[in-house]
């Protein structure tokens, strides 16, 4: 194992996390048991138990009674029919959200942005560019333009501690939203931010939101195709739901 200054259980955790990050261990692959780790890695049972327990608590692996320990499926999910704060989605999965803010600047709306926000060319907007991470894995590049008149305090916000979605909702409740979803190959910058191979497509959500009867934000949300999926369950108004569980996962049905 690597850094000898770290406790043995942490070294063991780091080794398994590296294997998951590199693809050596993929989603649903079996992770060595406590007994196997004790024998292969020359660690105590207490060390192996703590490493696996903490990996489970942090969402990297899932322990299935009577079967063993398996790598979690890190394909993050969002809801097709609703607008959610990505930090809340990640927290609901009991995972850790972090964020890098690459840009928070004031500029003039031109072309597509002016059209999307239904404003004249040259209208002041804030341009926000962020990368969102789930347990240290990049899952979304948020490229958002916000009408400056609607949110003049944008420039002073620390979007590492509050997401743009949460901040904007605190200013005024969301009245209306429009989403377009498409698959496309990302440009080099998005590919680099999301740590994607050259031939992998992105799942792109283009979202406009309204407040006070007018569009106030336009966002392009890029996600790695292999690590993100959209789900949805719709019940017409006045109809009770018949769904008894979560969204069906086809890969499980095919086993």
N, C-alpha and C positions, 0 to 999 in steps of 0.2 A: 504494500500500500504506500501512499505518497508521503505527505508531510508528517515527519515523525514528531513534530512539536504538537500536533493535534491529538486529542484522545483517540483511542483505538476505534471506538464506536463511530466517531466522526469520520475517521479515515475510511471505514467500511461504507458509511453512507455516501461519502464523496465518490468512492469507486463505483457504486451502483448507479448513482445519479449520472456519472460520466458515461456509463454504458447505455443508459436510457437516452441521454442527449445525443450521443453519437449514432444511435440507431442499432447498436449491437443488441440491445434489448428493445423490442417493439411492443406496442399495445397488446395486452393479453398474454404476453410471453411469461412463462413461469420463472420466478426468481428463486435462487437456491434457498433451501429451508435452513432453519437454525442449525440443525445437525450438520448439513452440508457446509455451511459457512464455518462452523467450528473446525471441521476436518480440513477443508481446503485452505482457509485463511489463517489457521493457527490462532484463533481468538477464543476467548471464554464464551460459555453459553450466555452469560449475562450481557456480554458485549454484543453478541449476535442478536439477542432478543431486543436490546435497546435500539440498535440500528434499524431493525425491521419495524419496530413499534413507531419510531419517529418518522420513518419513511411513509408509513401508513397514515399517521396523523397529518403529515404535510401534503398528502394526496398523490405521492409518486407511485405507490403500490396499493393493492387491495388484497386483504387476507380473506380467503374463502374457507369456511370451516370444512374440514374433512378433505380439502383438495390441495391447499397450499397458498402461496403468495404470488400475485400476478401484477405485471405492470399496468398501471391505469391507462385508460384511453384518454389522451390529452387533447382530443379534438373538442375544442370549446364549442359551446352552443349559445345561440341567441334565438329570440322568438321572432318569427316572421311577421306576426300580426300586431306586435306591440313595440313601443319604443322604451328601452330600458337603459339604465346607467350601467356601463360595462363593469364598473367597480362592484356594483351590487350583484351582478350576475356571477362574477368570480367569487365574491364572498359567500353567496348562496351555495356554491359548490365546495365551500370550506377550503378554498385556495387563497393564495396571497396575491393581491393586486399591487403593482408598482407601475410607475410611468416616467418616461423621459420627455421633457418639453424641448422640442427642437426649435420652435419659433412661436413668438407671440408679438406680432408687429401690427402697426396701424398702416393702412394703405388705401388706395383708391380702387373701387370696384370697376372692373373692365369686363367686356365680353360675356362669357358664360356666367360669371359670378353676378354681374349686374342684372342679367336676364333672370337668373334663378331667384334673386332676391327682389325682383320687380322694382328696381331703382334706376335712376339715371346714371350714365357713365360718370365716374369720378366721385361717386358717393363714398364717404368714409366707411370702411369696414375693418374689423380685426381679422388677421389671418393667424390661425392656431394650427400648429403641426406637432403631433404627439405620437409616441409609440407606447402602447399599453402591453404590459407583461403579466402573464399568469404563472406563478411559481417560477419566475425568472425566464420564462419562455415567451418571446414576442408573438402576440396573436392579433394585434390590430395597429395599423397606422391610421390615425385620425387626422384628416386634412379638412379643417373647418373654417368657414368664413361667417362672421357674425356682424350684423348691422351695428355700427358704433353707436348710433342714436339709441338703440335698444339697450345696449349693455356697455355704457361708457367706462365702467370699472374693470373691464377685461384686462387692460394693460397691467393693473396692479395685483392681479390674482396669481397665487401660486398653484398652478394646475397639477403639481405633483401631489398635493394634499386634498384637492377637490377637483373632480373631473369637470370639463366644460359642461357636460350634460347636467350634472347636479347643480352647478353654479347658475346656469341659465334658467333652470326650473325654479330656483329660489327667487329669481327676479320676477318671473311671471309664469303662471301655470301654462302648460302646453295646451293649446286649443285644437291643433290639427297637425297631422304629419302626412308626408308623402314619401314612399320608399320605392326605389327601383333597384333590383338586384340583378347583377350580371357577372359572368365569368370572363376574365380577360388576363392576358399576360401582363405582369407589372413592369414598370420601367426599372432601370438599374438601381435608383435610389430606394424605391419601395422594397425591391428584392433584397437589398443590403440590410435595410432596417429590420425586415422580417426573417432574415437568415434563410432564404429560400434558394433552392437550386434553379438553374436557368430555365428548365423546361416545365416548372410548376406554375399553374395558373392561380390567380387570386380570385376570391369571392369578394366582389365589390358591392357595397350598399351605398347608394346615393340617396341622401335623406334631406328633405326640406321640412322645417317646422315653422309653425305660425304662432304668433301671439298678438293680442290687440287687433286681430283681424287682418294681419299682414305677415308675409314670410319674413322671418328675422334671422334664420340661420340656414346655411347650406353646407352639408358635410359629405365628403367621400371617405368611406371607411373601407380600407383594404385589409383582407384577412388571408392567411395562407390556406389554399384549398385543402391541404392534407390535415390541417389542425383546427378547422372551424366548420361548423354546420349550422344551418337555420332550421328551427323546428316551429311547429304551430299546431294548435287545436282550436277549431272554431265552433262555437255553439250559437245558433241564431237567437236573437232577443226573445225572451219569454219561454225558451226551451230549456229544460233541465239537462245537465250534462250526463252522458252515459259512460264517460271515460272512467275506467277503474284504476288506471296506473299512468305511468309516464309514456312518452312517445315511443312507438315501436322502433327498435333498432334492427334493421334488416340483416346486418351481418350476424346477429345472434340467431335469427330465425333460420339462416341458411346452414347452421352447423348440424 
